[in-house]
Amino acid sequence: MIDAALLRDNLEAVRTAVTNRGADLSRELDELVRLENERRRVLPELEGLKRDQNAAGDEVGKAKREGRDTSALQEASKARAQQVKQLGVELEAIEQARAQGLLAIPNIPHSGVPIGKSAADNVEVRRVGTPKTFDFTPQAHWDLGPALGIIDFERGTKIAGARFTVLVGAGARLARALINFMLDLHTRQHGYLEIEPPFMANSASMTGTGNLPKFEADLFKISGEWDLYMIPTAEVPLTNMHRGEILDGRELPIRYTAYTPCFRSEAGSYGADVRGLIRQHQFDKVELMVFTTAQESHNELERLTGNAEQVLQKLGLPYRTMLLCTGDMGFASAKTYDIEVWLPSQGVYREISSCSNTEAFQARRAQIRYRPDGTGKPEFAHTLNGSGLAVGRTLIAILENYQQADGSVVVPEALRPFMGGQEVITGR
């Protein structure tokens, strides 16, 4: 969440930042201001009464020692205690309402983020690789995969419903190879510590990353009495590894990577994205996660983004990196780069990774702090996350970019050690 002091002291700047994100939260911000004013009214009065109560206690004790009548003093103390109780209840209600209200406010964009309304206003940072020119009409993965017998959409739908898919034979092997290739790259070359987290998370964890309460409709909740959701990304369990902790600043940055399946209802998605593997309810992803300091977080964002890009470089896949504008960023992000891979069948670049710096937004929600030199007053950490990469979309990109005229697919050289030396996918 944003800093309540920032809202209190820089209300108009917060209004502008939220508006630039395309959010109409005027009423919510006005209510937070009202609650802050109420809090500033009640808190001094409550603290004054508590001081008076302590002083009255001393006076009663003194009167008793001197043999004086204390009934009036005790009656006054009793009335004052009731006031303290009532104001305490009022303050608690104000604090709870303010905390809930702050959960609805998105992060403040970093000053380096371009102002814009949609993806059309994003800024291309770099373009790497040249899309291949085919001497035949390239097929889409939703045609290539079934023809090779390695993707079965119909049976996925039969088993679980729309937007679930079965990978078969070389398709399943290719997905597993990609997971192992990515994890090896990030752990051995980039220095991330591999984690295998739970694939479910409780509501406190979901709130810590900003998925709750705003985006509950996009989550799969476990039915019954369980306080559990299927994770939409490994960002959730990795961030909450240190929820409620005070880290030693001398050990930062902490860098984690994890493979997990991810589960999203994607309630608002429709059209072309629903076809094929582009947008599934269940998909595989290798995640990158960093905990660091305010001073280093934007350097870490460049590093993390570069680590994700290197996956595509080693696979020989053309891509471009986009700096997202204010209107296209995620709720928790202060600055985001999207990496988009080239898909020949569509003749466009499509997102394959999103790398974000949330600054202190998630850490404040999840109470993740650090002591800069191992001692002293704790500060909120900065958290970053990114896909390193989305496995299904990488599989799509390989099928489409490495397809041949006869419908077979060449296995990228970097993946062959993870595919038992297989060089070409010709079917099962």
C-alpha positions as CSV (number, residue, x, y, z in Angstrom):
1,M,0.0,0.0,0.0
2,I,1.1,3.6,-0.3
3,D,2.4,5.5,2.6
4,A,-0.4,7.1,4.6
5,A,1.9,10.0,5.3
6,L,2.3,10.6,1.6
7,L,-1.5,10.8,1.2
8,R,-1.8,13.1,4.2
9,D,1.0,15.5,3.1
10,N,0.8,15.3,-0.7
11,L,-2.9,14.7,-1.4
12,E,-3.0,16.4,-4.8
13,A,0.2,14.7,-6.0
14,V,-1.5,11.3,-5.1
15,R,-4.7,12.4,-6.9
16,T,-2.7,13.2,-10.0
17,A,-0.7,9.9,-9.9
18,V,-3.8,7.8,-9.5
19,T,-5.6,9.7,-12.3
20,N,-2.6,9.1,-14.5
21,R,-3.1,5.4,-13.9
22,G,-6.6,5.7,-15.3
23,A,-8.3,5.1,-12.0
24,D,-11.2,7.2,-10.7
25,L,-10.7,7.0,-7.0
26,S,-11.7,10.6,-6.0
27,R,-14.4,9.4,-3.5
28,E,-12.0,6.8,-2.0
29,L,-9.3,9.4,-1.5
30,D,-11.7,11.9,0.0
31,E,-12.9,9.3,2.4
32,L,-9.2,8.5,3.4
33,V,-8.6,12.2,4.0
34,R,-11.8,12.4,6.2
35,L,-10.6,9.4,8.2
36,E,-7.2,10.9,8.6
37,N,-8.7,14.1,9.9
38,E,-10.9,12.1,12.3
39,R,-7.8,10.2,13.5
40,R,-5.9,13.4,14.1
41,R,-8.8,14.7,16.1
42,V,-9.3,11.5,18.3
43,L,-5.7,10.5,18.9
44,P,-4.5,13.7,20.8
45,E,-7.7,13.6,22.9
46,L,-7.2,10.0,23.7
47,E,-3.6,10.4,24.6
48,G,-4.4,13.5,26.8
49,L,-7.1,11.5,28.7
50,K,-4.6,8.7,29.2
51,R,-2.1,11.1,30.6
52,D,-4.8,12.6,32.9
53,Q,-5.7,9.1,34.0
54,N,-2.2,8.3,35.0
55,A,-1.8,11.5,36.8
56,A,-5.1,10.9,38.6
57,G,-3.9,7.5,39.7
58,D,-0.9,9.1,41.4
59,E,-3.2,11.7,43.0
60,V,-5.5,9.0,44.4
61,G,-2.6,7.2,45.9
62,K,-1.3,10.4,47.5
63,A,-4.7,11.2,48.9
64,K,-5.0,7.7,50.4
65,R,-1.6,8.0,52.1
66,E,-2.7,11.4,53.5
67,G,-6.0,9.9,54.8
68,R,-8.2,12.2,52.5
69,D,-11.5,11.2,51.0
70,T,-10.8,9.8,47.4
71,S,-14.4,9.1,46.3
72,A,-14.6,12.2,44.1
73,L,-11.2,11.4,42.5
74,Q,-12.2,7.8,41.9
75,E,-15.6,8.8,40.4
76,A,-13.7,11.2,38.0
77,S,-11.3,8.4,37.1
78,K,-14.1,6.0,36.5
79,A,-15.8,8.5,34.1
80,R,-12.5,9.2,32.4
81,A,-11.8,5.5,32.0
82,Q,-15.1,5.2,30.2
83,Q,-14.1,8.0,27.9
84,V,-10.8,6.4,27.2
85,K,-12.6,3.1,26.3
86,Q,-15.1,4.8,24.0
87,L,-12.4,6.8,22.2
88,G,-10.2,3.7,21.9
89,V,-13.1,1.9,20.2
90,E,-13.6,4.9,17.9
91,L,-9.9,5.1,17.0
92,E,-9.7,1.4,16.3
93,A,-12.7,1.7,13.9
94,I,-11.0,4.7,12.2
95,E,-7.7,2.8,11.9
96,Q,-9.4,-0.3,10.4
97,A,-11.4,1.7,7.9
98,R,-8.3,3.7,6.9
99,A,-6.2,0.5,6.5
100,Q,-9.0,-1.1,4.3
101,G,-9.2,2.1,2.3
102,L,-5.5,2.2,1.6
103,L,-5.6,-1.3,0.2
104,A,-7.8,0.0,-2.7
105,I,-5.2,2.6,-3.8
106,P,-2.7,1.5,-6.5
107,N,1.0,2.2,-6.3
108,I,2.4,5.6,-7.2
109,P,4.2,5.4,-10.6
110,H,7.9,6.1,-10.6
111,S,8.9,9.5,-12.0
112,G,10.6,7.8,-15.0
113,V,7.3,6.1,-16.1
114,P,5.7,7.7,-19.2
115,I,2.2,9.1,-18.7
116,G,-0.4,7.3,-20.9
117,K,-3.7,5.6,-21.1
118,S,-3.1,2.3,-22.7
119,A,-0.6,-0.1,-24.3
120,A,-0.5,2.3,-27.3
121,D,1.4,4.8,-25.1
122,N,4.1,2.3,-24.0
123,V,7.7,3.1,-25.0
124,E,10.0,0.7,-26.8
125,V,13.3,0.5,-25.0
126,R,15.1,-2.0,-27.2
127,R,14.6,-4.6,-29.9
128,V,16.8,-7.7,-30.1
129,G,17.0,-10.2,-33.0
130,T,15.4,-10.1,-36.4
131,P,12.2,-11.9,-37.2
132,K,12.8,-14.8,-39.6
133,T,11.6,-14.6,-43.1
134,F,9.8,-17.8,-44.1
135,D,9.5,-19.1,-47.7
136,F,6.1,-20.5,-46.7
137,T,3.2,-19.3,-44.7
138,P,4.0,-19.9,-41.1
139,Q,1.4,-21.7,-39.0
140,A,0.0,-20.7,-35.7
141,H,0.9,-22.9,-32.7
142,W,-2.8,-24.0,-32.4
143,D,-2.4,-25.6,-35.8
144,L,1.2,-26.8,-35.5
145,G,0.8,-28.5,-32.1
146,P,-2.2,-30.6,-32.8
147,A,-0.8,-31.6,-36.2
148,L,2.4,-32.8,-34.5
149,G,0.3,-34.6,-31.8
150,I,2.0,-32.6,-29.0
151,I,-0.9,-30.3,-28.0
152,D,-4.4,-31.6,-27.3
153,F,-6.9,-28.8,-26.8
154,E,-10.0,-31.0,-27.0
155,R,-8.9,-33.4,-24.2
156,G,-7.9,-30.5,-22.0
157,T,-11.4,-29.1,-22.4
158,K,-13.0,-32.5,-21.7
159,I,-11.0,-32.9,-18.5
160,A,-11.4,-29.4,-17.0
161,G,-13.2,-27.1,-19.4
162,A,-12.3,-24.2,-21.7
163,R,-8.8,-22.8,-21.6
164,F,-7.2,-26.0,-20.2
165,T,-4.8,-27.9,-22.4
166,V,-2.9,-31.3,-22.4
167,L,0.7,-31.4,-23.6
168,V,1.6,-34.7,-25.1
169,G,5.0,-36.5,-25.8
170,A,7.5,-34.0,-27.1
171,G,5.2,-31.1,-26.1
172,A,5.3,-32.2,-22.4
173,R,9.1,-32.8,-22.8
174,L,9.6,-29.4,-24.3
175,A,7.8,-27.7,-21.4
176,R,9.9,-29.6,-18.9
177,A,13.1,-28.8,-20.8
178,L,12.2,-25.1,-20.7
179,I,11.6,-25.2,-17.0
180,N,14.9,-26.9,-16.3
181,F,16.8,-24.7,-18.7
182,M,15.4,-21.5,-17.2
183,L,16.1,-22.6,-13.6
184,D,19.6,-23.7,-14.4
185,L,20.3,-20.3,-16.1
186,H,18.9,-18.3,-13.2
187,T,20.6,-20.3,-10.5
188,R,24.0,-21.1,-12.0
189,Q,24.6,-17.9,-14.0
190,H,22.4,-15.2,-12.4
191,G,22.8,-16.2,-8.8
192,Y,19.2,-16.8,-7.7
193,L,18.4,-19.2,-5.0
194,E,15.9,-21.8,-6.2
195,I,12.7,-22.2,-4.1
196,E,9.9,-24.7,-4.3
197,P,7.0,-22.9,-2.6
198,P,3.4,-24.0,-1.9
199,F,1.1,-23.7,-4.9
200,M,-1.6,-22.4,-2.6
201,A,-1.6,-19.3,-0.4
202,N,-3.8,-17.8,2.3
203,S,-5.6,-14.5,2.2
204,A,-2.9,-12.7,4.2
205,S,-0.4,-13.6,1.6
206,M,-2.7,-12.6,-1.2
207,T,-3.3,-9.3,0.5
208,G,0.4,-8.7,1.0
209,T,1.1,-8.8,-2.8
210,G,-2.0,-6.8,-3.7
211,N,-4.1,-9.6,-5.2
212,L,-6.6,-9.1,-2.5
213,P,-9.0,-7.5,-1.9
214,K,-9.2,-5.8,-5.4
215,F,-8.6,-8.8,-7.6
216,E,-10.4,-11.6,-5.9
217,A,-12.5,-12.3,-9.0
218,D,-9.4,-13.2,-10.9
219,L,-8.4,-15.9,-8.3
220,F,-9.4,-19.5,-7.8
221,K,-10.5,-19.9,-4.2
222,I,-10.5,-23.3,-2.4
223,S,-14.1,-24.0,-1.4
224,G,-15.3,-24.9,2.1
225,E,-13.6,-23.6,5.3
226,W,-10.2,-23.3,3.8
227,D,-8.5,-19.9,3.8
228,L,-6.6,-20.8,0.6
229,Y,-6.3,-19.6,-3.0
230,M,-4.5,-21.2,-5.9
231,I,-1.5,-19.0,-6.6
232,P,-1.8,-16.8,-9.7
233,T,2.0,-16.5,-9.8
234,A,5.0,-17.6,-7.7
235,E,5.4,-13.9,-6.9
236,V,2.8,-14.5,-4.1
237,P,4.6,-17.2,-2.1
238,L,8.0,-15.8,-2.8
239,T,7.1,-12.3,-1.6
240,N,5.5,-13.8,1.5
241,M,8.6,-15.8,2.4
242,H,9.5,-12.8,4.5
243,R,6.1,-11.4,5.5
244,G,6.3,-9.9,9.0
245,E,10.1,-10.2,9.1
246,I,12.9,-7.8,9.7
247,L,15.8,-8.7,7.4
248,D,19.5,-8.0,7.9
249,G,20.3,-5.2,5.4
250,R,23.8,-6.6,5.0
251,E,22.3,-9.7,3.3
252,L,20.4,-7.8,0.7
253,P,19.7,-8.2,-2.1
254,I,18.0,-11.6,-1.7
255,R,17.2,-13.1,-5.0
256,Y,14.8,-16.1,-5.4
257,T,13.6,-18.1,-8.4
258,A,10.9,-20.7,-8.5
259,Y,9.0,-22.8,-11.0
260,T,5.3,-23.1,-10.2
261,P,2.0,-23.8,-12.1
262,C,-0.1,-20.6,-12.0
263,F,-3.9,-20.4,-11.8
264,R,-6.0,-17.5,-13.0
265,S,-9.6,-17.2,-13.8
266,E,-8.9,-14.4,-16.3
267,A,-12.5,-13.3,-16.0
268,G,-12.2,-10.4,-18.3
269,S,-10.2,-11.9,-21.1
270,Y,-11.8,-12.7,-24.4
271,G,-11.3,-12.8,-28.2
272,A,-8.1,-13.9,-29.9
273,D,-6.3,-14.4,-26.5
274,V,-8.6,-17.2,-25.6
275,R,-7.5,-19.3,-28.5
276,G,-4.5,-21.7,-28.1
277,L,-2.0,-21.4,-25.2
278,I,-1.9,-17.6,-25.0
279,R,-4.2,-17.2,-22.0
280,Q,-4.9,-20.3,-20.0
281,H,-6.5,-20.8,-16.6
282,Q,-3.5,-23.0,-15.7
283,F,0.0,-22.3,-17.0
284,D,3.6,-22.9,-16.0
285,K,6.0,-20.1,-15.2
286,V,9.5,-19.6,-13.8
287,E,9.5,-16.5,-11.5
288,L,12.3,-14.1,-10.4
289,M,11.9,-12.3,-7.1
290,V,14.2,-9.8,-5.4
291,F,14.2,-8.1,-2.0
292,T,16.5,-5.1,-1.8
293,T,16.9,-1.5,-0.6
294,A,15.3,1.7,-1.8
295,Q,18.7,2.9,-3.1
296,E,19.3,-0.2,-5.3
297,S,15.8,-1.3,-6.4
298,H,15.8,0.4,-9.8
299,N,19.3,-1.0,-10.5
300,E,17.9,-4.4,-9.6
301,L,15.0,-3.9,-12.0
302,E,17.4,-3.4,-14.9
303,R,19.3,-6.5,-13.8
304,L,16.2,-8.6,-13.3
305,T,14.9,-7.6,-16.7
306,G,18.2,-8.4,-18.3
307,N,18.2,-11.9,-16.7
308,A,14.7,-12.5,-18.2
309,E,15.8,-11.3,-21.6
310,Q,18.8,-13.6,-21.6
311,V,16.5,-16.6,-21.8
312,L,15.2,-15.4,-25.1
313,Q,18.7,-14.5,-26.3
314,K,20.0,-18.0,-25.6
315,L,16.9,-19.5,-27.3
316,G,17.5,-17.3,-30.4
317,L,14.0,-15.7,-30.2
318,P,13.4,-12.1,-31.5
319,Y,11.9,-9.8,-28.9
320,R,11.5,-6.3,-27.8
321,T,11.4,-4.6,-24.3
322,M,8.7,-2.1,-23.6
323,L,8.5,0.5,-20.7
324,L,4.9,0.5,-19.7
325,C,3.0,3.8,-19.3
326,T,1.0,4.8,-16.2
327,G,-2.3,3.5,-17.6
328,D,-1.0,0.0,-18.5
329,M,0.9,-0.9,-15.3
330,G,-0.2,-3.5,-12.8
331,F,-1.9,-2.3,-9.5
332,A,1.2,-2.9,-7.3
333,S,3.9,-1.7,-9.7
334,A,5.8,1.5,-9.6
335,K,7.7,0.7,-12.9
336,T,7.3,-2.2,-15.3
337,Y,9.1,-3.5,-18.3
338,D,7.2,-6.0,-20.6
339,I,9.3,-8.3,-22.7
340,E,7.4,-9.2,-25.9
341,V,8.4,-12.1,-28.1
342,W,7.8,-12.3,-31.9
343,L,5.1,-14.6,-33.1
344,P,5.3,-15.2,-36.9
345,S,1.7,-16.4,-37.3
346,Q,0.3,-13.1,-36.0
347,G,3.1,-10.9,-37.2
348,V,3.2,-9.2,-33.8
349,Y,5.2,-9.1,-30.6
350,R,3.3,-10.6,-27.6
351,E,4.1,-10.3,-23.9
352,I,6.2,-13.2,-22.5
353,S,7.5,-11.5,-19.3
354,S,6.5,-8.6,-17.1
355,C,9.3,-7.3,-14.8
356,S,8.2,-4.9,-12.1
357,N,9.6,-2.8,-9.2
358,T,6.8,-2.4,-6.6
359,E,9.2,-0.3,-4.4
360,A,7.9,-0.4,-0.8
361,F,4.2,-1.0,-1.8
362,Q,4.1,-4.8,-1.2
363,A,6.6,-4.6,1.7
364,R,4.3,-2.1,3.5
365,R,1.3,-4.4,3.0
366,A,3.3,-7.5,4.1
367,Q,5.4,-5.7,6.8
368,I,8.7,-6.7,5.2
369,R,11.5,-4.5,6.7
370,Y,15.2,-4.5,7.0
371,R,17.9,-2.9,9.2
372,P,20.3,-1.2,6.9
373,D,23.5,-2.2,8.7
374,G,22.0,-5.1,10.7
375,T,21.1,-2.6,13.5
376,G,19.1,0.6,13.9
377,K,15.6,1.6,12.9
378,P,14.1,-0.8,10.4
379,E,13.0,0.4,6.9
380,F,10.6,-1.1,4.4
381,A,12.3,-3.2,1.8
382,H,11.7,-2.8,-1.9
383,T,10.4,-5.9,-3.7
384,L,10.7,-6.8,-7.4
385,N,9.4,-9.6,-9.5
386,G,9.4,-10.8,-13.1
387,S,8.7,-13.8,-15.3
388,G,11.8,-15.6,-16.2
389,L,9.8,-16.8,-18.4
390,A,6.2,-17.8,-18.9
391,V,6.8,-21.4,-20.1
392,G,3.7,-21.9,-22.3
393,R,4.3,-18.7,-24.2
394,T,8.0,-19.6,-24.7
395,L,6.8,-23.0,-26.0
396,I,4.5,-21.1,-28.4
397,A,7.4,-18.9,-29.6
398,I,9.6,-21.9,-30.2
399,L,7.0,-23.8,-32.2
400,E,6.2,-20.8,-34.4
401,N,9.7,-19.4,-34.9
402,Y,11.5,-22.7,-35.4
403,Q,8.8,-24.4,-37.6
404,Q,9.8,-25.8,-41.0
405,A,7.9,-26.2,-44.2
406,D,7.0,-29.8,-43.6
407,G,5.4,-28.9,-40.2
408,S,8.3,-30.2,-38.0
409,V,10.0,-27.9,-35.5
410,V,13.7,-27.5,-34.8
411,V,14.7,-27.6,-31.2
412,P,16.8,-24.6,-30.2
413,E,20.4,-25.6,-29.6
414,A,20.4,-24.4,-26.0
415,L,17.5,-26.7,-25.2
416,R,18.9,-29.9,-26.7
417,P,20.8,-31.0,-23.6
418,F,17.5,-30.8,-21.7
419,M,15.6,-32.7,-24.5
420,G,17.9,-35.8,-24.5
421,G,19.8,-34.5,-27.6
422,Q,16.6,-34.3,-29.7
423,E,17.1,-31.8,-32.6
424,V,13.8,-31.9,-34.4
425,I,10.2,-32.4,-33.2
426,T,8.4,-34.4,-35.8
427,G,5.5,-35.7,-33.7
428,R,5.2,-38.3,-30.9
